[in-house]
Amino acid sequence: MTLQEGKQRDALLASYGFGLFPVLHYQPARRGEWTIANHLPAVGDGYLTRAVVEERVVLSRGRHVWMSIGLLEKESHAWHVHCANGTVVTAGLGLGMFAYAAAMKPEVERVIVAEIDPDIIELMQQSSGFHSWPWREKVEILQVDALAADFADAVKAQTRGRSVDYLYADIWPNFPAEEAPAQTGVMARALKPRAAGWWGQELSFAGFCRARQQRLDEAGFRAFFAENGVPVPEVTEGYLRFCRDLMAAYRLGSKDTLVQRLRNFLAG
Ligand SMILES: C[S@@+](CC[C@H](N)C(=O)[O-])C[C@H]1O[C@@H](n2cnc3c(N)ncnc32)[C@H](O)[C@@H]1O
């Protein structure tokens, strides 16, 4: 971890109670339509933090960027890495960033990755030196469509009946994907994990609060997840603060009338 990465991890941890996580190094590689490239330092935004100068590892399909390991991906995955424990299932391998970070946690026993595209599986393994990851033995990669009927059976064959402690869904190139809450609900109904989440959920949640004139608090979070059939993780005050700060940063704040704002203020 560089000095800059260490400061970013500590800043997130101090503000919200969960920090950044270790990331891999990648060799440039190409397979089918997909490429992994290391980009020179440039200015870009994080998920919450604005305007950082950083090198990025970029995964593209043709000319279309699917993800790049920079502060945006790290800040938007940090909560899910924090929630990972016991048996973890993640939908969408990408660069294996989440799978690696989750496997590095002592409280995670195994990470099962569901990935639809065999080329991505080959590419990530080749580029990241998968076979020599420190906790390689915790990680299993399945080639399966996480939205298909055989997803749960494929996972069950690996867990041998053990329940899933955390499901993290990230199968979309953009956030917040409109279909992400409902599709995570489909995966959660199939797998029945104890808790789940998806990439960009904070912005979907902020949009839900705005549309419903709902306060951004734990009750609102529970209502939003229940509506989509997604089991909630243990929500901390720090995480709700993270959601509120994102809501403000993306200007997704509620359309409260003056009277409603005053009521909210008086209710504390
Ligand atoms: C943005 S990447 C995931 C990044 C990953 N979270 C990481 O930490 O590196 C999205 C991945 O989802 C995969 N994908 C898309 N649709 C899928 C589906 N229905 N089932 C499983 N994987 C899918 C894509 O091929 C791609 O590898």
The ligand as a Tripos MOL2 file, in Angstrom:
@<TRIPOS>MOLECULE
LIG
   27    29     1     0     0
SMALL
NO_CHARGES

@<TRIPOS>ATOM
      1 C1        -17.7010   -4.5540  -12.8150 C.3       1 LIG1
      2 S1        -17.2250   -6.2100  -12.9590 S.3       1 LIG1
      3 C2        -17.1350   -6.7580  -11.2740 C.3       1 LIG1
      4 C3        -15.9950   -6.1570  -10.5180 C.3       1 LIG1
      5 C4        -15.6730   -6.8770   -9.2290 C.3       1 LIG1
      6 N1        -16.6220   -6.4800   -8.1870 N.3       1 LIG1
      7 C5        -14.2680   -6.6040   -8.7270 C.2       1 LIG1
      8 O1        -14.1250   -6.3190   -7.5190 O.co2     1 LIG1
      9 O2        -13.2940   -6.6990   -9.4940 O.co2     1 LIG1
     10 C6        -18.7040   -6.9690  -13.5210 C.3       1 LIG1
     11 C7        -18.5220   -8.4560  -13.8830 C.3       1 LIG1
     12 O3        -19.8130   -9.0610  -13.9190 O.3       1 LIG1
     13 C8        -19.8200  -10.0410  -14.9540 C.3       1 LIG1
     14 N2        -21.2240  -10.3360  -15.2550 N.ar      1 LIG1
     15 C9        -22.1020   -9.5960  -15.9940 C.ar      1 LIG1
     16 N3        -23.3220  -10.1830  -16.0020 N.ar      1 LIG1
     17 C10       -23.2190  -11.2960  -15.2170 C.ar      1 LIG1
     18 C11       -24.1350  -12.2980  -14.8110 C.ar      1 LIG1
     19 N4        -25.4280  -12.2740  -15.2060 N.pl3     1 LIG1
     20 N5        -23.6960  -13.2980  -14.0000 N.ar      1 LIG1
     21 C12       -22.4070  -13.3270  -13.5820 C.ar      1 LIG1
     22 N6        -21.4780  -12.4110  -13.9500 N.ar      1 LIG1
     23 C13       -21.8810  -11.3980  -14.7380 C.ar      1 LIG1
     24 C14       -19.0220   -9.3660  -16.0580 C.3       1 LIG1
     25 O4        -18.5670  -10.3030  -17.0080 O.3       1 LIG1
     26 C15       -17.8930   -8.7080  -15.2330 C.3       1 LIG1
     27 O5        -16.8280   -9.5960  -15.0590 O.3       1 LIG1
@<TRIPOS>BOND
     1     1     2 1
     2     2     3 1
     3     2    10 1
     4     3     4 1
     5     4     5 1
     6     5     6 1
     7     5     7 1
     8     7     8 2
     9     7     9 1
    10    10    11 1
    11    11    12 1
    12    11    26 1
    13    12    13 1
    14    13    14 1
    15    13    24 1
    16    14    15 ar
    17    14    23 ar
    18    15    16 ar
    19    16    17 ar
    20    17    18 ar
    21    17    23 ar
    22    18    19 1
    23    18    20 ar
    24    20    21 ar
    25    21    22 ar
    26    22    23 ar
    27    24    25 1
    28    24    26 1
    29    26    27 1
@<TRIPOS>SUBSTRUCTURE
     1 LIG1         1 GROUP 0 **** ****
